Amino acid sequence: MLKKYKSDKEKREKLDIDPVALDAAQVKELSVLLMDVNDDSESLLNLIENRIPPGVDPAAKVKAEFLTKIANQEIKSPYMDTKKAVFLLGTMLGGYNIDPLSELLDDKKLASDAACALSKSLLIFDGFSKVLDKSKTNKYAKQVIKSWADAAWFTQKPTVPDEIVVTAFKVDGEINTDDLSPASEAWSRPDIPFHALSMLAARVPDA
C-alpha cells in the first residue's frame, strides 16, 4: 500500500497537484502498519494525520475506529499514546469521532483531552443530545456544551483582516455549469485538482 501510494504521489507531483486522500481499504492497511515498528514511520504518521478525509467519509470511519481502540488501550502503537490518539480524533471535525470522544468524557485520564477535542468539532449531529445529557453530571461535558454555546470553534480562529483585496472578472454572455466543469471531463470531478487540469486541457488544447 505504502509503495503504491508513493508511486501515485510522485506521478501527481509531476503534475503539480496533491496526492489523493486515502480510501477505507488503504486506511485499514495503514492501521496495521502503525501497530508495529516500521522504517517509514514518518510517512505513516503523516498519512494518518493529514491524508484521510474528515467527517463521514468511509475512510474517516476506519481512522476513528483505529484511534478509539488506541485511546481505550485495546491496541497499542509504538508511534502514539492514548492522548495523541484523542488529539487526532479531535482533528477530524466531526462525524465518526463524536461518539468515541463523548464516551471518553467519562475517562478520568482522558476526559480533559476529549473535552478539548469535542469543543473544536463541528459536525455533531445526534451526538449533541448525548453530550447535553452527560453535562448534567459530568463537568467535562458541561465544559463542551459551554464551548459550543460560546462558538469557541469560531471565536478562537485568527482574526479576519480589516481589508481583503480581490479581483472580479466580468464576462459577457451567459455562464453555465459546463463552462466551469465540462461534461466531457465529468469523470474526474471527484478529484478536484486533477479535474482542474482536465478542464484546462479541454479549454486550451496546448495546455
Buried (B, 14 or more C-beta within 10 A) or exposed (E): BBEEBEEEBEEBEEEEBEBBBBBBEBBBBBBEBBBEEBEEBEBBBEBBBEBBBBBBBEBBBBBBBBBBBBBBEEEBBEBBBBBBBBBBBBBBBBBBBBBBBBBBBBBEEBBBBBBBBBBBBEBBEEBBEBBBEBBEEBEBBBBBBEBBEEEBBEEEEEEEEEEEEEEEEEEEEEEEEEEEBBEEBEEBBEBEBBBBBBBEEBEEEEE
